[in-house]
Amino acid sequence: MQFIKKLLLMPILICALQCTINEKKITVNPVQIYEKNPYYFKYNDKPVLLLGGSDEDNLFNNPDLMRQNFKIMETIGGNYIRCTMSSRDSGNVWPFAQLANGKYDLNVFNNEYWDRFENCLKEAEQREIIVQIEIWATFDFYREFWLVNPFNPANNVNYTTENTRLEAEWPHHPARKPQPFVYSIPEKNNDTELLKYQQKFVDKLTEISFKYGNVLYCMDNETRAPAEWAWYWAKYIRNKAEIANKKVMLTEMWDAHDLHNEEHARTYDVPELFSFFDISQNNWQEGQTHYDNALWVRDLMKSHGGIRPLTNIKVYHRRSGNKPNDPATGVDRWWQNIFAGCASTRFHRPTGGTGLNELSQKMIKAARMFTRSFNIFDCNPQPELLSENENNEAYCLAKPGEIYALYFPQGGNIRLRIENEKKDLKLAWFNPETAEFLSEKIINNTNDITLVTPDKKQIWLALIKK
């Protein structure tokens, strides 16, 4: 009888084994700080450089576009997307259930929204793509988008303008007048009726996201909310993570374009809450200023809570003032972030950036190929090794004596100091347009070399190593 039972069970055991074999490996170790170089993250215990671009900032809410972008990312080595919890675009759905009378019930969730969100995290994890979530999609709560938002008291059956501090219209830009929505916390308006529904939203979000290890959390998008708002939600999520025995990586994105602005201190001065620093708004800067600002804050963190990764979830091709948009400016910012030792760089969606168009794809593929040809995690920005270089002419990442990687935005002619090197080195030029290395050249024993790019018409990269 036992033998017959075993025979009957055999197909079930075989099926279970086959399912285990076919199932993609699930993340064991989530995104954390890479201890050997804390300016970078590690994922599944391996250091990782995050490179990305996507055609929307809330890909999860457009499943067809999401899968198109994921398919492209797989072919070019992209591994980083933005996930604003936004619903303001055509075809998007809101997180709450809509009743027959057109109003929303904030006590009942819209399964379609949350299924889309979880599918995004799941499919990204299968492709080893890191998802940076922005919990409060700032612009959903202002101007014309507020008029259709379920949190608007005019649009739900749960509260009114009388028992909350909210108004049915808020025609102001976020940079000019913050919404009462971001003053609900105890330290400000203590709007308990609103706050309990905000908490429900975050509870549902973390209930899903805590299942996945490929997640970074940002509280807001280019916000001018009070500092206490950001700190409140960071503490709230950290407390939930501690109860769930989960490790989480948190940041905030302030609106100020200048990293010297005191707004940004609200992130780097609070390391117990914010484990990395999103500097996306620095991507409004251009040329040498853009790079120098990143290095300034990179160094500043050493004395303000310790070294942490710098991320760039948005790299614009827009320019300040009345200057026309310029894809080349966006590309320069994107590459500079890599050579400033940032943990991530991602092309912003159209129309603010180039998204995942052909130019972006070409740059992501080239950057992945180039950075795989040496150990970037052993390197740090080394501008002091360069001389005779003009403004915005060349940038250097190096592990002196072993590796020297250089970026030339539009060709150049510079001198590079090779510190205490007593062995011959190999020099290879890399063309991002073709994602190919040119033939190698041996550099004889020297402490100082002149580098002249193959031409001055395009981006060039150089790699010198033992």
Secondary structure as GFF3:
##gff-version 3
##sequence-region A 1 466
A	DSSP	alpha_helix	2	22	.	.	.	ID=ss1
A	DSSP	beta_strand	32	33	.	.	.	ID=ss2
A	DSSP	beta_strand	41	43	.	.	.	ID=ss3
A	DSSP	beta_strand	46	48	.	.	.	ID=ss4
A	DSSP	beta_strand	50	53	.	.	.	ID=ss5
A	DSSP	three_ten_helix	59	61	.	.	.	ID=ss6
A	DSSP	alpha_helix	63	76	.	.	.	ID=ss7
A	DSSP	beta_strand	80	84	.	.	.	ID=ss8
A	DSSP	beta_strand	96	98	.	.	.	ID=ss9
A	DSSP	beta_strand	104	109	.	.	.	ID=ss10
A	DSSP	alpha_helix	111	126	.	.	.	ID=ss11
A	DSSP	beta_strand	130	136	.	.	.	ID=ss12
A	DSSP	three_ten_helix	138	141	.	.	.	ID=ss13
A	DSSP	alpha_helix	143	146	.	.	.	ID=ss14
A	DSSP	three_ten_helix	153	155	.	.	.	ID=ss15
A	DSSP	three_ten_helix	180	183	.	.	.	ID=ss16
A	DSSP	alpha_helix	192	209	.	.	.	ID=ss17
A	DSSP	beta_strand	215	220	.	.	.	ID=ss18
A	DSSP	alpha_helix	227	243	.	.	.	ID=ss19
A	DSSP	beta_strand	250	251	.	.	.	ID=ss20
A	DSSP	three_ten_helix	262	264	.	.	.	ID=ss21
A	DSSP	alpha_helix	265	268	.	.	.	ID=ss22
A	DSSP	beta_strand	277	278	.	.	.	ID=ss23
A	DSSP	three_ten_helix	280	284	.	.	.	ID=ss24
A	DSSP	alpha_helix	287	300	.	.	.	ID=ss25
A	DSSP	three_ten_helix	301	303	.	.	.	ID=ss26
A	DSSP	beta_strand	310	311	.	.	.	ID=ss27
A	DSSP	alpha_helix	327	339	.	.	.	ID=ss28
A	DSSP	beta_strand	344	347	.	.	.	ID=ss29
A	DSSP	alpha_helix	358	371	.	.	.	ID=ss30
A	DSSP	three_ten_helix	376	378	.	.	.	ID=ss31
A	DSSP	beta_strand	380	381	.	.	.	ID=ss32
A	DSSP	three_ten_helix	383	385	.	.	.	ID=ss33
A	DSSP	beta_strand	386	387	.	.	.	ID=ss34
A	DSSP	beta_strand	395	399	.	.	.	ID=ss35
A	DSSP	beta_strand	403	408	.	.	.	ID=ss36
A	DSSP	beta_strand	413	417	.	.	.	ID=ss37
A	DSSP	beta_strand	425	431	.	.	.	ID=ss38
A	DSSP	beta_strand	436	437	.	.	.	ID=ss39
A	DSSP	beta_strand	441	443	.	.	.	ID=ss40
A	DSSP	beta_strand	448	452	.	.	.	ID=ss41
A	DSSP	beta_strand	460	465	.	.	.	ID=ss42
###
